[in-house]
């Protein structure tokens, strides 16, 4: 049995299409996750912070802040709901 985990969290955009992922992130190639903010019923992308330890952003309407930590264990999910 391998000591390597059977999961990886690497969010680069559309899997297998590097060009599309750069374009979809405004050409920067930054890693992001999608969040639906229930407070205002809107969707937004939030991007990885400079320390690469979390995704941080805010609701585009009410500016409610969100911090999604990146830790051991991870997840394969790309989209989340902030309640």
Jmol script that loads the backbone (N, CA, C; Angstrom):
load data "model"
ATOM      1  N   UNK A   1       0.841  -1.179   0.000  1.00  0.00           N
ATOM      2  CA  UNK A   1       0.000   0.000   0.000  1.00  0.00           C
ATOM      3  C   UNK A   1       0.886   1.243   0.000  1.00  0.00           C
ATOM      4  N   UNK A   2       0.542   2.198  -0.837  1.00  0.00           N
ATOM      5  CA  UNK A   2       1.320   3.422  -0.989  1.00  0.00           C
ATOM      6  C   UNK A   2       1.013   4.401   0.144  1.00  0.00           C
ATOM      7  N   UNK A   3       2.018   5.188   0.528  1.00  0.00           N
ATOM      8  CA  UNK A   3       1.825   6.223   1.538  1.00  0.00           C
ATOM      9  C   UNK A   3       1.265   7.503   0.939  1.00  0.00           C
ATOM     10  N   UNK A   4       1.175   7.570  -0.403  1.00  0.00           N
ATOM     11  CA  UNK A   4       0.653   8.762  -1.053  1.00  0.00           C
ATOM     12  C   UNK A   4      -0.858   8.818  -0.910  1.00  0.00           C
ATOM     13  N   UNK A   5      -1.410  10.034  -0.718  1.00  0.00           N
ATOM     14  CA  UNK A   5      -2.868  10.145  -0.624  1.00  0.00           C
ATOM     15  C   UNK A   5      -3.516   9.834  -1.968  1.00  0.00           C
ATOM     16  N   UNK A   6      -4.774   9.409  -1.942  1.00  0.00           N
ATOM     17  CA  UNK A   6      -5.486   9.110  -3.178  1.00  0.00           C
ATOM     18  C   UNK A   6      -6.296  10.313  -3.659  1.00  0.00           C
ATOM     19  N   UNK A   7      -5.926  11.498  -3.210  1.00  0.00           N
ATOM     20  CA  UNK A   7      -6.615  12.716  -3.602  1.00  0.00           C
ATOM     21  C   UNK A   7      -5.593  13.816  -3.812  1.00  0.00           C
ATOM     22  N   UNK A   8      -5.923  14.756  -4.653  1.00  0.00           N
ATOM     23  CA  UNK A   8      -5.090  15.918  -4.906  1.00  0.00           C
ATOM     24  C   UNK A   8      -6.009  17.097  -5.148  1.00  0.00           C
ATOM     25  N   UNK A   9      -5.692  18.250  -4.613  1.00  0.00           N
ATOM     26  CA  UNK A   9      -6.455  19.456  -4.877  1.00  0.00           C
ATOM     27  C   UNK A   9      -5.582  20.360  -5.712  1.00  0.00           C
ATOM     28  N   UNK A  10      -5.837  20.372  -6.972  1.00  0.00           N
ATOM     29  CA  UNK A  10      -5.100  21.208  -7.899  1.00  0.00           C
ATOM     30  C   UNK A  10      -6.131  21.791  -8.845  1.00  0.00           C
ATOM     31  N   UNK A  11      -6.449  23.045  -8.689  1.00  0.00           N
ATOM     32  CA  UNK A  11      -7.502  23.658  -9.476  1.00  0.00           C
ATOM     33  C   UNK A  11      -6.866  24.605 -10.484  1.00  0.00           C
ATOM     34  N   UNK A  12      -6.848  24.196 -11.723  1.00  0.00           N
ATOM     35  CA  UNK A  12      -6.239  24.981 -12.783  1.00  0.00           C
ATOM     36  C   UNK A  12      -7.239  25.477 -13.816  1.00  0.00           C
ATOM     37  N   UNK A  13      -8.494  25.331 -13.605  1.00  0.00           N
ATOM     38  CA  UNK A  13      -9.484  25.688 -14.615  1.00  0.00           C
ATOM     39  C   UNK A  13     -10.013  24.426 -15.244  1.00  0.00           C
ATOM     40  N   UNK A  14     -10.232  24.448 -16.512  1.00  0.00           N
ATOM     41  CA  UNK A  14     -10.783  23.297 -17.212  1.00  0.00           C
ATOM     42  C   UNK A  14      -9.688  22.256 -17.388  1.00  0.00           C
ATOM     43  N   UNK A  15      -9.928  21.059 -16.863  1.00  0.00           N
ATOM     44  CA  UNK A  15      -8.924  20.000 -16.892  1.00  0.00           C
ATOM     45  C   UNK A  15      -8.551  19.654 -18.323  1.00  0.00           C
ATOM     46  N   UNK A  16      -7.247  19.603 -18.611  1.00  0.00           N
ATOM     47  CA  UNK A  16      -6.759  19.200 -19.921  1.00  0.00           C
ATOM     48  C   UNK A  16      -6.760  20.313 -20.945  1.00  0.00           C
ATOM     49  N   UNK A  17      -7.136  21.525 -20.588  1.00  0.00           N
ATOM     50  CA  UNK A  17      -7.182  22.628 -21.539  1.00  0.00           C
ATOM     51  C   UNK A  17      -6.526  23.843 -20.908  1.00  0.00           C
ATOM     52  N   UNK A  18      -5.202  23.852 -20.902  1.00  0.00           N
ATOM     53  CA  UNK A  18      -4.437  24.910 -20.236  1.00  0.00           C
ATOM     54  C   UNK A  18      -4.723  26.280 -20.827  1.00  0.00           C
ATOM     55  N   UNK A  19      -4.870  26.363 -22.159  1.00  0.00           N
ATOM     56  CA  UNK A  19      -5.128  27.647 -22.788  1.00  0.00           C
ATOM     57  C   UNK A  19      -6.458  28.211 -22.325  1.00  0.00           C
ATOM     58  N   UNK A  20      -7.483  27.392 -22.261  1.00  0.00           N
ATOM     59  CA  UNK A  20      -8.805  27.841 -21.827  1.00  0.00           C
ATOM     60  C   UNK A  20      -8.782  28.296 -20.378  1.00  0.00           C
ATOM     61  N   UNK A  21      -8.027  27.603 -19.513  1.00  0.00           N
ATOM     62  CA  UNK A  21      -8.008  27.987 -18.105  1.00  0.00           C
ATOM     63  C   UNK A  21      -7.343  29.334 -17.908  1.00  0.00           C
ATOM     64  N   UNK A  22      -6.309  29.663 -18.697  1.00  0.00           N
ATOM     65  CA  UNK A  22      -5.674  30.972 -18.595  1.00  0.00           C
ATOM     66  C   UNK A  22      -6.618  32.065 -19.050  1.00  0.00           C
ATOM     67  N   UNK A  23      -7.314  31.815 -20.166  1.00  0.00           N
ATOM     68  CA  UNK A  23      -8.240  32.807 -20.680  1.00  0.00           C
ATOM     69  C   UNK A  23      -9.395  33.011 -19.721  1.00  0.00           C
ATOM     70  N   UNK A  24      -9.912  31.928 -19.140  1.00  0.00           N
ATOM     71  CA  UNK A  24     -11.073  32.050 -18.263  1.00  0.00           C
ATOM     72  C   UNK A  24     -10.734  32.746 -16.961  1.00  0.00           C
ATOM     73  N   UNK A  25      -9.489  32.803 -16.595  1.00  0.00           N
ATOM     74  CA  UNK A  25      -9.083  33.494 -15.367  1.00  0.00           C
ATOM     75  C   UNK A  25      -8.527  34.872 -15.695  1.00  0.00           C
ATOM     76  N   UNK A  26      -8.958  35.444 -16.815  1.00  0.00           N
ATOM     77  CA  UNK A  26      -8.505  36.777 -17.187  1.00  0.00           C
ATOM     78  C   UNK A  26      -7.097  36.777 -17.735  1.00  0.00           C
ATOM     79  N   UNK A  27      -6.606  35.639 -18.219  1.00  0.00           N
ATOM     80  CA  UNK A  27      -5.282  35.562 -18.805  1.00  0.00           C
ATOM     81  C   UNK A  27      -4.170  35.395 -17.788  1.00  0.00           C
ATOM     82  N   UNK A  28      -4.499  35.407 -16.503  1.00  0.00           N
ATOM     83  CA  UNK A  28      -3.449  35.344 -15.492  1.00  0.00           C
ATOM     84  C   UNK A  28      -3.083  33.919 -15.116  1.00  0.00           C
ATOM     85  N   UNK A  29      -3.981  32.954 -15.388  1.00  0.00           N
ATOM     86  CA  UNK A  29      -3.714  31.578 -15.000  1.00  0.00           C
ATOM     87  C   UNK A  29      -3.805  31.349 -13.503  1.00  0.00           C
ATOM     88  N   UNK A  30      -4.391  32.302 -12.760  1.00  0.00           N
ATOM     89  CA  UNK A  30      -4.525  32.156 -11.306  1.00  0.00           C
ATOM     90  C   UNK A  30      -5.533  31.078 -10.967  1.00  0.00           C
ATOM     91  N   UNK A  31      -5.300  30.372  -9.897  1.00  0.00           N
ATOM     92  CA  UNK A  31      -6.195  29.315  -9.445  1.00  0.00           C
ATOM     93  C   UNK A  31      -7.376  29.922  -8.696  1.00  0.00           C
ATOM     94  N   UNK A  32      -8.583  29.362  -8.934  1.00  0.00           N
ATOM     95  CA  UNK A  32      -9.799  29.916  -8.366  1.00  0.00           C
ATOM     96  C   UNK A  32     -10.789  28.814  -8.033  1.00  0.00           C
ATOM     97  N   UNK A  33     -11.769  29.181  -7.202  1.00  0.00           N
ATOM     98  CA  UNK A  33     -12.928  28.326  -6.956  1.00  0.00           C
ATOM     99  C   UNK A  33     -14.162  29.197  -7.128  1.00  0.00           C
ATOM    100  N   UNK A  34     -15.280  28.567  -7.461  1.00  0.00           N
ATOM    101  CA  UNK A  34     -16.532  29.285  -7.625  1.00  0.00           C
ATOM    102  C   UNK A  34     -17.331  29.246  -6.335  1.00  0.00           C
ATOM    103  N   UNK A  35     -17.911  30.374  -5.981  1.00  0.00           N
ATOM    104  CA  UNK A  35     -18.694  30.464  -4.746  1.00  0.00           C
ATOM    105  C   UNK A  35     -20.019  31.154  -5.044  1.00  0.00           C
ATOM    106  N   UNK A  36     -21.108  30.541  -4.595  1.00  0.00           N
ATOM    107  CA  UNK A  36     -22.424  31.196  -4.643  1.00  0.00           C
ATOM    108  C   UNK A  36     -22.659  31.796  -3.263  1.00  0.00           C
ATOM    109  N   UNK A  37     -22.780  33.115  -3.235  1.00  0.00           N
ATOM    110  CA  UNK A  37     -23.014  33.836  -1.992  1.00  0.00           C
ATOM    111  C   UNK A  37     -24.510  33.907  -1.749  1.00  0.00           C
ATOM    112  N   UNK A  38     -24.988  33.138  -0.770  1.00  0.00           N
ATOM    113  CA  UNK A  38     -26.408  33.095  -0.452  1.00  0.00           C
ATOM    114  C   UNK A  38     -26.908  34.432   0.089  1.00  0.00           C
ATOM    115  N   UNK A  39     -26.037  35.226   0.658  1.00  0.00           N
ATOM    116  CA  UNK A  39     -26.432  36.522   1.219  1.00  0.00           C
ATOM    117  C   UNK A  39     -27.081  37.411   0.160  1.00  0.00           C
ATOM    118  N   UNK A  40     -26.576  37.359  -1.068  1.00  0.00           N
ATOM    119  CA  UNK A  40     -27.094  38.212  -2.141  1.00  0.00           C
ATOM    120  C   UNK A  40     -27.529  37.415  -3.373  1.00  0.00           C
ATOM    121  N   UNK A  41     -27.393  36.096  -3.322  1.00  0.00           N
ATOM    122  CA  UNK A  41     -27.806  35.260  -4.446  1.00  0.00           C
ATOM    123  C   UNK A  41     -26.964  35.451  -5.689  1.00  0.00           C
ATOM    124  N   UNK A  42     -25.677  35.693  -5.503  1.00  0.00           N
ATOM    125  CA  UNK A  42     -24.780  35.902  -6.650  1.00  0.00           C
ATOM    126  C   UNK A  42     -23.631  34.906  -6.615  1.00  0.00           C
ATOM    127  N   UNK A  43     -23.033  34.715  -7.777  1.00  0.00           N
ATOM    128  CA  UNK A  43     -21.892  33.816  -7.944  1.00  0.00           C
ATOM    129  C   UNK A  43     -20.649  34.654  -8.206  1.00  0.00           C
ATOM    130  N   UNK A  44     -19.509  34.203  -7.689  1.00  0.00           N
ATOM    131  CA  UNK A  44     -18.239  34.867  -7.972  1.00  0.00           C
ATOM    132  C   UNK A  44     -17.109  33.861  -7.872  1.00  0.00           C
ATOM    133  N   UNK A  45     -16.027  34.179  -8.510  1.00  0.00           N
ATOM    134  CA  UNK A  45     -14.802  33.397  -8.350  1.00  0.00           C
ATOM    135  C   UNK A  45     -13.993  34.030  -7.237  1.00  0.00           C
ATOM    136  N   UNK A  46     -13.372  33.178  -6.424  1.00  0.00           N
ATOM    137  CA  UNK A  46     -12.394  33.702  -5.462  1.00  0.00           C
ATOM    138  C   UNK A  46     -11.074  33.029  -5.766  1.00  0.00           C
ATOM    139  N   UNK A  47     -10.012  33.764  -5.573  1.00  0.00           N
ATOM    140  CA  UNK A  47      -8.691  33.332  -6.016  1.00  0.00           C
ATOM    141  C   UNK A  47      -7.776  32.978  -4.860  1.00  0.00           C
ATOM    142  N   UNK A  48      -6.777  32.155  -5.159  1.00  0.00           N
ATOM    143  CA  UNK A  48      -5.769  31.751  -4.188  1.00  0.00           C
ATOM    144  C   UNK A  48      -4.982  32.973  -3.728  1.00  0.00           C
ATOM    145  N   UNK A  49      -4.698  33.033  -2.428  1.00  0.00           N
ATOM    146  CA  UNK A  49      -3.922  34.162  -1.916  1.00  0.00           C
ATOM    147  C   UNK A  49      -2.441  33.988  -2.242  1.00  0.00           C
ATOM    148  N   UNK A  50      -1.661  34.986  -1.942  1.00  0.00           N
ATOM    149  CA  UNK A  50      -0.224  34.961  -2.279  1.00  0.00           C
ATOM    150  C   UNK A  50       0.560  33.920  -1.497  1.00  0.00           C
ATOM    151  N   UNK A  51       0.063  33.549  -0.321  1.00  0.00           N
ATOM    152  CA  UNK A  51       0.750  32.533   0.493  1.00  0.00           C
ATOM    153  C   UNK A  51       0.399  31.115   0.051  1.00  0.00           C
ATOM    154  N   UNK A  52      -0.551  30.992  -0.891  1.00  0.00           N
ATOM    155  CA  UNK A  52      -1.012  29.691  -1.392  1.00  0.00           C
ATOM    156  C   UNK A  52      -1.553  28.799  -0.284  1.00  0.00           C
ATOM    157  N   UNK A  53      -2.137  29.403   0.760  1.00  0.00           N
ATOM    158  CA  UNK A  53      -2.682  28.586   1.841  1.00  0.00           C
ATOM    159  C   UNK A  53      -4.198  28.711   1.969  1.00  0.00           C
ATOM    160  N   UNK A  54      -4.816  29.550   1.098  1.00  0.00           N
ATOM    161  CA  UNK A  54      -6.268  29.731   1.158  1.00  0.00           C
ATOM    162  C   UNK A  54      -6.767  30.429  -0.106  1.00  0.00           C
ATOM    163  N   UNK A  55      -8.064  30.305  -0.325  1.00  0.00           N
ATOM    164  CA  UNK A  55      -8.748  31.087  -1.350  1.00  0.00           C
ATOM    165  C   UNK A  55      -9.480  32.187  -0.603  1.00  0.00           C
ATOM    166  N   UNK A  56      -9.328  33.439  -1.061  1.00  0.00           N
ATOM    167  CA  UNK A  56      -9.921  34.573  -0.364  1.00  0.00           C
ATOM    168  C   UNK A  56     -10.628  35.481  -1.352  1.00  0.00           C
ATOM    169  N   UNK A  57     -11.752  36.027  -0.919  1.00  0.00           N
ATOM    170  CA  UNK A  57     -12.500  36.940  -1.764  1.00  0.00           C
ATOM    171  C   UNK A  57     -13.643  37.554  -0.997  1.00  0.00           C
ATOM    172  N   UNK A  58     -14.601  38.120  -1.755  1.00  0.00           N
ATOM    173  CA  UNK A  58     -15.746  38.775  -1.126  1.00  0.00           C
ATOM    174  C   UNK A  58     -16.940  38.718  -2.059  1.00  0.00           C
ATOM    175  N   UNK A  59     -18.118  38.800  -1.465  1.00  0.00           N
ATOM    176  CA  UNK A  59     -19.358  38.879  -2.230  1.00  0.00           C
ATOM    177  C   UNK A  59     -19.291  40.154  -3.076  1.00  0.00           C
ATOM    178  N   UNK A  60     -19.596  40.053  -4.366  1.00  0.00           N
ATOM    179  CA  UNK A  60     -19.498  41.241  -5.214  1.00  0.00           C
ATOM    180  C   UNK A  60     -20.551  42.317  -4.921  1.00  0.00           C
ATOM    181  N   UNK A  61     -21.600  41.968  -4.186  1.00  0.00           N
ATOM    182  CA  UNK A  61     -22.640  42.964  -3.869  1.00  0.00           C
ATOM    183  C   UNK A  61     -22.471  43.588  -2.495  1.00  0.00           C
ATOM    184  N   UNK A  62     -22.411  42.751  -1.456  1.00  0.00           N
ATOM    185  CA  UNK A  62     -22.363  43.302  -0.095  1.00  0.00           C
ATOM    186  C   UNK A  62     -20.954  43.306   0.503  1.00  0.00           C
ATOM    187  N   UNK A  63     -20.003  42.747  -0.215  1.00  0.00           N
ATOM    188  CA  UNK A  63     -18.587  42.705   0.177  1.00  0.00           C
ATOM    189  C   UNK A  63     -18.318  41.832   1.399  1.00  0.00           C
ATOM    190  N   UNK A  64     -19.227  40.914   1.704  1.00  0.00           N
ATOM    191  CA  UNK A  64     -18.997  39.945   2.788  1.00  0.00           C
ATOM    192  C   UNK A  64     -17.770  39.109   2.430  1.00  0.00           C
ATOM    193  N   UNK A  65     -16.803  39.065   3.318  1.00  0.00           N
ATOM    194  CA  UNK A  65     -15.538  38.379   3.040  1.00  0.00           C
ATOM    195  C   UNK A  65     -15.659  36.878   3.251  1.00  0.00           C
ATOM    196  N   UNK A  66     -14.846  36.133   2.488  1.00  0.00           N
ATOM    197  CA  UNK A  66     -14.804  34.685   2.620  1.00  0.00           C
ATOM    198  C   UNK A  66     -13.347  34.238   2.564  1.00  0.00           C
ATOM    199  N   UNK A  67     -13.037  33.248   3.386  1.00  0.00           N
ATOM    200  CA  UNK A  67     -11.691  32.677   3.471  1.00  0.00           C
ATOM    201  C   UNK A  67     -11.868  31.155   3.480  1.00  0.00           C
ATOM    202  N   UNK A  68     -11.349  30.488   2.448  1.00  0.00           N
ATOM    203  CA  UNK A  68     -11.446  29.035   2.352  1.00  0.00           C
ATOM    204  C   UNK A  68     -10.039  28.474   2.443  1.00  0.00           C
ATOM    205  N   UNK A  69      -9.713  27.883   3.580  1.00  0.00           N
ATOM    206  CA  UNK A  69      -8.374  27.355   3.807  1.00  0.00           C
ATOM    207  C   UNK A  69      -8.083  26.138   2.948  1.00  0.00           C
ATOM    208  N   UNK A  70      -6.818  25.987   2.605  1.00  0.00           N
ATOM    209  CA  UNK A  70      -6.345  24.822   1.858  1.00  0.00           C
ATOM    210  C   UNK A  70      -5.546  23.983   2.838  1.00  0.00           C
ATOM    211  N   UNK A  71      -5.964  22.751   3.034  1.00  0.00           N
ATOM    212  CA  UNK A  71      -5.288  21.930   4.018  1.00  0.00           C
ATOM    213  C   UNK A  71      -5.081  20.514   3.541  1.00  0.00           C
ATOM    214  N   UNK A  72      -4.430  19.755   4.383  1.00  0.00           N
ATOM    215  CA  UNK A  72      -4.232  18.336   4.119  1.00  0.00           C
ATOM    216  C   UNK A  72      -5.594  17.691   3.964  1.00  0.00           C
ATOM    217  N   UNK A  73      -5.742  16.783   3.100  1.00  0.00           N
ATOM    218  CA  UNK A  73      -7.033  16.144   2.894  1.00  0.00           C
ATOM    219  C   UNK A  73      -7.736  16.674   1.670  1.00  0.00           C
ATOM    220  N   UNK A  74      -7.831  17.991   1.554  1.00  0.00           N
ATOM    221  CA  UNK A  74      -8.372  18.644   0.376  1.00  0.00           C
ATOM    222  C   UNK A  74      -9.724  18.140  -0.086  1.00  0.00           C
ATOM    223  N   UNK A  75     -10.111  18.588  -1.256  1.00  0.00           N
ATOM    224  CA  UNK A  75     -11.366  18.189  -1.881  1.00  0.00           C
ATOM    225  C   UNK A  75     -11.234  18.330  -3.387  1.00  0.00           C
ATOM    226  N   UNK A  76     -12.045  17.618  -4.110  1.00  0.00           N
ATOM    227  CA  UNK A  76     -12.070  17.733  -5.562  1.00  0.00           C
ATOM    228  C   UNK A  76     -13.096  18.760  -6.029  1.00  0.00           C
ATOM    229  N   UNK A  77     -13.872  19.304  -5.106  1.00  0.00           N
ATOM    230  CA  UNK A  77     -14.928  20.250  -5.468  1.00  0.00           C
ATOM    231  C   UNK A  77     -14.347  21.566  -5.939  1.00  0.00           C
ATOM    232  N   UNK A  78     -15.007  22.167  -6.926  1.00  0.00           N
ATOM    233  CA  UNK A  78     -14.615  23.476  -7.472  1.00  0.00           C
ATOM    234  C   UNK A  78     -15.611  24.553  -7.098  1.00  0.00           C
ATOM    235  N   UNK A  79     -16.829  24.139  -6.739  1.00  0.00           N
ATOM    236  CA  UNK A  79     -17.884  25.110  -6.474  1.00  0.00           C
ATOM    237  C   UNK A  79     -18.439  24.920  -5.073  1.00  0.00           C
ATOM    238  N   UNK A  80     -18.689  26.056  -4.400  1.00  0.00           N
ATOM    239  CA  UNK A  80     -19.107  26.021  -3.008  1.00  0.00           C
ATOM    240  C   UNK A  80     -20.233  27.031  -2.790  1.00  0.00           C
ATOM    241  N   UNK A  81     -20.951  26.889  -1.672  1.00  0.00           N
ATOM    242  CA  UNK A  81     -22.002  27.827  -1.290  1.00  0.00           C
ATOM    243  C   UNK A  81     -21.610  28.456   0.033  1.00  0.00           C
ATOM    244  N   UNK A  82     -21.593  29.776   0.065  1.00  0.00           N
ATOM    245  CA  UNK A  82     -21.319  30.517   1.299  1.00  0.00           C
ATOM    246  C   UNK A  82     -22.651  30.944   1.883  1.00  0.00           C
ATOM    247  N   UNK A  83     -23.014  30.385   3.038  1.00  0.00           N
ATOM    248  CA  UNK A  83     -24.315  30.706   3.653  1.00  0.00           C
ATOM    249  C   UNK A  83     -24.187  31.823   4.652  1.00  0.00           C
TER     250      UNK A  83
END
end "model"
wireframe off; spacefill off
backbone 0.3
color backbone group
